[in-house]
Amino acid sequence: MTDELGAHVSVAGGVQTAPRRAAEIGAANLQLFTKQPNRWAEPRIDDETAAAFKAARAEHGIAVAGAHDSYLINLSSPDRRLWRMSQRSFESELRRCVRLDLDFLVTHPGNATDGDIEEGLARNARGVTESLEAVEGPTRVLLELTAGAGTTVGASFENLRAILDRIPDSQRGRVGICFDTCHAYSAGYDLVGDYDGVWEAFDRVLGLERLGLIHVNDSQHPFDSRKDRHEEIGEGSLGESPFRRLMRDARLRHVPKILETPKGEDGADADIRNLARLRGYRERSR
């Protein structure tokens, strides 16, 4: 494939199996976990595994490959012990990504469980900065827009801008943004009723040049719900319209787009189905 679409794929059997799985669903891009996302254990990528992954990526023509960090990481935590555990884990995530020559590492900004969002943003920026300073390499850190539940930080473009502004100039060029359509809609960005307005606001606050990835997900919850539950494309509260526009938007044509839609019992067939829908929206515009 030569288009910008892909999906989050399994690494059962090792990360080196991911490119083949992406190719089997017709994806040019992929996202994976470099470790079990619900455990603190930090595996190392040995030379053999790294070489096997890179060879498989080349063999299957994967244009863009990246990772999502652990669900346990909370770089906005006011708890010093948890913050340091999170920073060390994030640094390990970044080290594995660089080892594999991955293009991006997506991270959720986390939760300021003391309710102090400003301090949470500062703590997040410090954690990202320390990790970038410790690990050199091509992998770009992408701050993901969140749905905004509870004390979550990162649910507004301004939050993400505040994190970026706190990262030193020497490292800021290695940081970008991941825009999740489900999260954005749940956080109050009306992709259904004001698609153009959402992207104009993004460009004004963050700059479209910082957009490194789009997670393409419908939502099981209504607009401004602050809830994060993904749905298959066109079958949730966003419906088909914003995805049609997304696939036809010349400004976003070359931004990698990754599915994180439910697989259910269908497994890879669900990804094939959702990728086909997205391609259909684009093809019918020509």
C-alpha positions in Angstrom: 0.0 0.0 0.0 1.1 3.6 -0.6 -1.5 5.5 1.3 -1.4 7.0 4.8 -3.6 4.5 6.6 -2.8 1.9 9.2 -3.8 0.3 12.5 -2.6 -0.7 15.9 -1.5 -4.3 15.5 -0.6 -7.1 17.8 3.0 -8.1 18.7 2.1 -11.6 19.8 5.3 -13.6 19.1 7.5 -10.5 19.3 7.6 -7.0 17.8 9.1 -8.4 14.7 5.8 -10.0 13.8 4.0 -6.6 13.6 4.9 -5.6 10.0 3.6 -8.8 8.6 0.3 -8.3 10.5 0.0 -4.8 9.1 0.6 -6.0 5.6 -2.0 -8.7 6.0 -4.7 -6.0 6.6 -3.4 -3.9 3.7 -1.9 -1.2 6.0 1.0 1.0 5.1 1.5 2.2 8.6 1.4 0.6 12.0 1.3 1.3 15.7 2.3 -1.2 18.4 3.2 -1.7 22.0 6.9 -2.4 22.7 5.9 -4.1 26.1 2.8 -5.3 27.9 1.0 -2.0 28.5 -0.4 -2.9 31.9 2.9 -4.0 33.5 5.8 -2.0 34.8 8.3 -4.6 33.6 10.7 -3.0 31.1 12.0 -5.6 28.5 15.0 -4.8 26.4 15.2 -5.1 22.6 18.2 -7.3 21.7 20.2 -7.0 18.5 18.5 -10.0 16.9 15.0 -8.7 17.6 15.8 -5.2 16.4 17.3 -6.5 13.2 14.3 -8.8 12.6 11.9 -6.0 13.0 13.7 -3.7 10.6 14.0 -6.5 8.1 10.3 -7.3 8.3 9.4 -3.6 8.0 11.4 -3.3 4.8 10.0 -6.6 3.4 6.4 -5.5 3.9 6.9 -1.9 2.9 5.8 -0.3 6.1 6.2 3.5 5.6 5.5 4.7 9.1 5.8 2.7 12.3 5.4 3.8 15.9 4.4 2.9 19.4 2.0 3.8 22.1 3.4 4.0 25.6 2.2 2.1 28.7 -1.2 2.7 30.3 0.5 2.9 33.7 2.7 5.9 32.9 1.5 9.2 34.5 3.9 12.0 33.9 1.4 14.5 35.4 1.2 12.7 38.8 1.8 14.8 42.0 3.0 11.6 43.7 6.8 11.8 43.5 7.4 8.0 43.6 4.8 7.4 40.8 6.1 10.3 38.8 9.7 8.9 38.9 8.5 5.4 38.0 6.5 6.9 35.1 9.5 8.9 33.9 11.8 6.0 34.0 9.2 3.8 32.2 8.7 6.5 29.6 12.5 6.8 29.1 12.6 3.0 28.6 9.7 3.2 26.1 11.6 5.8 24.1 14.8 3.8 24.3 13.1 0.7 22.8 11.5 2.9 20.1 14.9 4.3 19.1 16.3 0.7 19.1 13.7 -0.2 16.5 14.0 3.0 14.5 10.4 3.8 15.2 9.0 7.1 13.8 6.9 8.1 16.8 6.0 7.4 20.4 2.4 8.4 21.4 1.9 9.4 25.1 -1.2 10.4 27.1 -0.3 13.4 29.2 -1.7 11.8 32.3 -3.7 12.8 35.4 -3.1 15.6 37.9 -4.8 13.7 40.7 -4.4 16.7 43.1 -6.6 18.8 40.7 -3.8 21.2 39.9 -3.8 21.1 36.1 -1.1 23.7 35.7 1.4 21.8 37.9 0.4 18.6 36.1 1.3 20.2 32.8 4.6 21.3 34.2 5.4 17.8 35.6 4.5 16.3 32.2 6.8 18.6 30.4 9.6 17.8 32.8 9.2 14.1 32.4 9.2 14.3 28.6 12.2 16.6 28.6 14.3 14.4 30.9 13.5 11.4 28.7 14.4 13.2 25.5 17.6 14.4 27.0 18.6 10.9 28.1 17.7 9.2 24.8 18.9 10.6 21.5 17.4 9.3 18.2 14.9 9.7 15.4 11.7 8.8 17.4 9.4 11.8 17.8 7.3 12.0 21.0 3.6 12.8 20.2 1.4 14.2 22.9 -2.1 12.8 22.5 -5.2 14.9 23.0 -7.3 13.2 25.7 -11.0 13.0 26.3 -10.9 15.0 29.5 -12.3 12.6 32.1 -11.7 13.6 35.8 -8.3 15.1 36.4 -6.9 14.2 33.0 -4.6 16.8 31.5 -4.2 17.3 27.8 -7.9 17.6 26.8 -7.5 21.0 25.1 -5.2 22.4 22.5 -4.2 25.0 25.1 -3.1 22.2 27.5 -0.9 20.6 24.8 0.5 24.0 23.9 1.4 24.6 27.6 3.4 21.4 27.7 5.2 22.2 24.4 6.1 25.7 25.7 7.7 24.2 28.8 10.0 21.9 26.8 13.4 23.5 26.1 14.1 24.7 22.5 16.8 22.1 22.2 14.2 19.3 22.5 11.0 20.9 21.3 11.6 19.9 17.7 11.4 16.3 18.7 7.8 16.7 20.1 4.6 16.8 18.1 0.8 16.1 18.5 -1.4 13.1 18.1 -5.0 14.0 17.4 -7.6 11.4 18.3 -11.0 11.9 16.7 -12.9 10.1 19.5 -11.0 12.0 22.2 -11.5 15.4 20.5 -15.3 14.9 20.1 -15.6 13.8 23.7 -13.5 16.7 24.9 -15.8 19.2 23.2 -14.3 19.7 19.7 -17.3 19.4 17.4 -16.0 17.6 14.4 -19.6 16.9 13.3 -21.0 20.4 13.5 -17.9 22.6 13.1 -15.2 20.5 11.4 -13.4 23.5 9.9 -13.5 25.4 13.1 -11.8 22.6 15.0 -8.9 22.4 12.6 -8.6 26.2 12.4 -8.3 26.2 16.2 -5.7 23.5 16.1 -3.7 25.4 13.6 -4.0 28.7 15.6 -3.0 27.2 18.9 -0.6 24.4 18.0 0.2 24.7 14.3 -0.7 22.0 11.7 3.0 21.4 11.2 3.1 19.8 14.7 0.5 17.3 13.8 2.4 14.0 13.6 -0.5 11.4 13.7 -4.2 11.1 13.7 -5.9 8.3 15.6 -9.0 7.6 13.6 -11.8 6.4 15.9 -15.6 6.8 16.2 -17.0 7.2 19.7 -19.6 5.2 21.7 -20.4 8.3 23.7 -22.0 11.6 22.8 -20.4 15.0 22.1 -18.6 16.6 25.0 -19.2 13.5 27.2 -15.6 13.5 28.5 -15.7 9.7 28.0 -13.2 7.6 26.0 -14.7 4.6 24.3 -13.9 3.9 20.7 -16.4 2.6 18.1 -16.0 1.4 14.5 -15.9 4.1 11.8 -19.3 5.5 11.0 -21.1 3.5 13.6 -20.8 5.8 16.6 -21.8 9.3 17.6 -19.5 11.0 15.0 -21.1 9.1 12.1 -19.6 9.1 8.6 -19.5 12.8 7.8 -16.4 13.9 9.7 -14.5 10.9 8.5 -15.4 11.7 4.9 -14.1 15.2 5.4 -11.0 13.9 7.1 -10.1 11.6 4.2 -10.7 14.4 1.7 -8.9 17.1 3.5 -5.8 18.1 1.5 -4.1 19.6 4.6 -4.2 16.2 6.3 -3.6 14.0 3.2 0.0 13.0 4.2 -0.5 12.8 8.0 -0.4 9.1 9.1 -3.8 7.9 10.3 -4.0 4.9 12.6 -7.1 2.9 13.5 -7.7 2.0 17.2 -11.2 0.8 16.6 -12.6 -2.3 18.4 -11.7 -5.6 16.9 -14.1 -7.7 18.9 -14.4 -11.3 17.7 -13.6 -10.2 14.1 -10.0 -9.5 14.9 -8.0 -8.4 11.8 -11.2 -8.5 9.7 -12.5 -5.5 11.7 -9.4 -3.5 10.7 -9.8 -4.5 7.1 -13.5 -3.4 7.2 -12.7 0.0 8.8 -9.8 0.7 6.5 -12.0 -0.1 3.5 -14.6 2.4 4.7 -12.0 5.1 5.1 -10.6 4.5 1.6 -14.1 4.5 0.2 -14.8 7.9 1.7 -11.7 9.2 -0.1 -12.2 7.5 -3.4 -15.8 8.7 -3.7 -14.5 12.2 -3.6 -12.6 11.9 -6.9 
